[in-house]
Amino acid sequence: MAFVICQPCIGTKDTACVDACPVDCIHPRKDEVNFPSETQLYIDPEVCIDCGACVPECPVDAIFPEEEVPDKWQTDIALNRDWFRNK
């Protein structure tokens, strides 16, 4: 299981969650070349340790444990996973 960033992040990309993450699993960071072109942030399910440190930092409540992702955002689970597979 991992945490998933969902659609409320689109257009926001607040990086407080990036700073809170102890294992650097949220990308792109502001210093990454693809940051400006991405519409949202993503959590790498292979690196996420399920600590939840990112959740309270998100100003738009876009981060959920995978098993609690609302039905309307279920496609975001694959979106997060695939973003890292395509890197």
Residue pairs with C-beta under 8 A, 6 or more apart in sequence:
1 50
1 65
1 66
1 67
2 25
2 43
2 44
2 45
2 46
2 48
2 50
2 66
2 80
3 43
3 48
3 50
3 52
3 54
3 55
3 63
3 64
3 65
3 66
4 43
4 45
4 63
4 64
4 65
4 66
4 69
4 73
4 76
4 77
4 80
5 17
5 26
5 40
5 41
5 42
5 43
5 58
5 62
5 63
5 76
5 80
6 62
6 63
6 64
6 69
6 70
6 73
6 76
7 40
7 62
7 73
7 76
8 60
8 61
8 62
9 40
9 41
9 58
9 60
9 62
9 63
10 39
10 40
11 39
11 40
12 40
12 59
12 60
12 62
13 35
13 38
13 39
13 40
13 41
14 58
14 59
14 60
15 29
15 30
15 41
16 57
16 58
16 59
17 26
17 41
17 54
17 55
17 57
17 58
17 63
18 26
18 27
18 29
18 30
18 41
19 57
20 53
20 54
20 57
21 53
21 54
22 49
22 51
22 53
23 47
23 48
23 49
23 51
24 47
25 43
25 44
25 47
25 48
25 49
26 41
26 42
26 43
26 44
26 54
27 41
27 42
27 44
27 83
27 84
28 34
28 35
28 38
28 41
28 42
29 35
40 62
42 79
42 80
42 83
42 84
43 54
43 63
43 80
44 80
44 84
45 66
45 80
45 81
45 84
46 84
50 65
52 65
54 63
55 63
55 64
64 70
64 73
66 77
69 76
69 77
